Amino acid sequence: MENNLLEQEQINFTVDAGIINRLGQELVGRRETAVAELIKNAYDADATVVTLNFIDCNEVEQGTLTIEDDGCGMNKEQLISGFMRIASIDKIENPVSAKYKRYKAGKKGIGRFATQFLGNKLTIITQTLTAEKALSITIDWDKYVIGQNIESIYNPISEIPKTKSEGTSLIINGVRDVWTNAQINRVFRYVSELLQPNYLSDREDAFKFAVKNKDAFEVKFFKTENTLKTDIADSQKLIFDRALAIIEGYVDKTKDAYITVQSTAFDIDEELMPISAGDNSKDRDIVLPYKTLRNVHFKAYYFIYEANYYEDMPKMELNRLKELSKEAGIRLYRNGFRVLPYGEEGNDWLEIDKTDTNKVKVLIQETNKKIDAYIPFGNRNFWGFVEVLDTQKPTLFEETASREGLIENEALSELKDFLFKSLKKAAEKINYQRFLRKDKKEREVKQTVEKTLKEEIKKLQEVINSITTVSNADTFSSEPISQEIKTLIDNVAQRYEVERQQTIETEGMLRVLAGLGLVIGEFAHEIRQFTPAFQGDISFLLRQNLPTDIKEAVDDLAQNFKDFQTYASYFDEAITQNTHRELVPLNLQSIVDKFSKTVAKDAQNSKISIELEHMRGEYYTCPMHYSEWTSILWNFYTNAKKAIRRARASVGKIKISCGEEKDKIYLEFQDNGDGIPPGNENKIFNAFFSTTTPASYTATITEQQTGTGLGLKIVKDTIEFYQGEIFLIPAESGYTTCFRIEAPKSSQKQLDEYGL
């Protein structure tokens, strides 16, 4: 048989089954990406709801992940020629979905490998609207091992009763990794650009009065442990539950208008407040009903996108909320159907952004006087909807001939008036309460300081009085009293002295490091004059007819000198570029590539592998110094080396990922060292906090300066100077620590200015 094969004049490729495992690992990369791709596949299949349930996923290879959607499903032909065919061209030939005309978001062919990456076994249950039964197929990924022909492995497919009218369910058994809430929320962040929340009220949704868009897309995440199912993430939980206030209002059938404001953040539980139609500025006690407007209900969620209002919100989540705020606005529903373009991205139909400075002043009700204390008041600060019941004849609202918007008439003008006044009055109420709380807090802090000082002064006065009382006594020793006075004075001054001393120490160490940097700069500059002589001598030796052992030693010397030159030129370039004061946009991918090549030899000697993961394309940071990124990467690398050494890992691993998200450039640096002890996550950015063992008193100056605890503080200060952020995020499987840096992306204007 083998001879017959060898004698054939035409042959074809065959595929080893082990390629499935390789493709799963190489195409997917991380589990969050894998799950996100499966959600995107559901989006491409015109699903409106996708539900994920992580069942007992707190142990490796024990849990189950289910992903259910209400999309179009697959028939037998689509299942065989689409899902079961490697390198399918369906998404190339059909880039737009059939039902809702969505531009497909999933990567071509990555979905099936995502399921292999996530678990040991996959069961697919899928049904189309026209099919009488559902199709079920089970794939055991463990069968796809090296040495097997992929075409010799079969997977049973059968018809079963339908579980729903249409849609697909993926059941992934033997989940390969533990899933935490933070990692599940990260998946939500990856797919959030696809989500289309509808902002329906509980009341109207229960009565099916307001219905969501047919093409809306929603994802729900659940986690089940010991049969207890909990909601982890959805649009309501991750967006609306973070609102600082909820504003609700209505115009009843008698045309009277009211609103309520609720806010846990500002302790507001307001009763009904009337809204007056028309201009009642001359007499605010008069509340006028609307002339035509009736049967209107609205609900809006108010946000301020500043960290000080969300003490318990992770920075990454706040940043994502800021990005999602582009979708904010007030959407309009008429008789249960959405009316476009009201509330679409960038649509400010209430003209909120046209108000002066887009801020609301505090109105001190007791004096009816406004003072300069503001909160943001813009279209992006509100997420919500307004529902109009317009079934009576004649109708109040009529759609335009193009079905885009409503005809401008008195009813629409009154609706805009009601909503604008309601949001403005609510914002004033929120700001008033915020001002009172802020003023109260400041007064409490001031009173605490005053009380402490008063108590210490009182004690001092008591001591002085005691001195006066006993001053005429026959026998008197001032020593105990003098000591007590000294102790009291020391207590008053101690609080200021500690902080002053810390500042002096920090500045002193920074001066030492700055001086050390100058010395390194001089060294890197001066070493260049010795390079030609070294190279000439090495070249001369290599041309000689030397004994084998000596020639090998010279070859090693040549390679070591080459590595030394790489290091020297790298730092020389960084320092030389830093002498130019002008900041320039920097290509982060180029910087990371150059850095990895520089440390490649050192990493190899330290038995550390370095993996790079880049998004395609070039991405530039805001104008910065080149040497600042050199310092950042070098700090991460040296810290990772020490952590890997402490972990006694047989093979060290470092992974550097960079790319861009919206208006941010990001870098993630991971290692498999001993990690950061619980409780130290926030301390590592503090000055002088270090996990490095302190140097002994006999150590050299260089050894004592290593592990000063200023490295990450300097990195943090550098990034924050450019309005960026650095923080820890959950590491990928196989790694223990992951730092993430987010820095502003260079604008097109800046790139044009620098000719990039």
Buried (B, 14 or more C-beta within 10 A) or exposed (E): EEEEEEEEEEEEEEEBBBBBBEBBEEBBBBBBBBBBBBBBBBBBBBBBBBBBBBBBBBEEEEBBBBBBBBBBBBBBEBBBEBBBEEEBEBBEEEEEBEEBEBEBBBBEBBBBBBBBBBBBBBBBBBBBEEBEEBBBBBBBBEBBEEEBEBEEBEEEBEEEEBEBEBBBBBBBBBBBBBBBBEBBBBBBBBBBEBBEBBBBBEEBEEEEBBBBBEEBBBBBBBBBEEEEEEEBBBBBBBBBEBBBBBBBBBBEEEBBBBBBBBBEBBEBEBEEBEBBBEEEEEEEEEBBBBEBBBBBBBBBBBBBBEEEBBEEEEBBBBBBBBBBBEBBBBBBBBBBEBBBBBBEEEBBBBEBEEBEEBBBBBBBEEEEEEEEBBBBBBBBBBBBBBBBBBEEEEEBBBBEEEEEBBEEEEBBEBBBBBBBBBBBBBBBBBBBBBBBEEEEEEEEEEEEEEEEEEEBEEBBEEBEEEBEEEEEEEEEEEEEBEEBBEEBEEEEEEEEEEEEEEEEEBEEBBEBBEEEBEEBBEEBBEBEEEBEEBBEEBEEBEEEEEEEEEBEEBEEBBEEBEBBBBBBBBBBBBBBBBEEEEBBBBBBBEBBBBBBEBBBBBBEEEEBEBEBBBEEEEBBBBBBBBBBBBBBBBBBBBBBBBBBBBBEBEEBBBBBBBBBBEBBBBBBBBBBBBBBEEEEEEBBBBBEBBBBEEBEEEEEEEEBBBBBBBBBBBBBBBBEEBEBBBBBBBBBEEBBBBBBBBBBBBBEEBBEEBEB
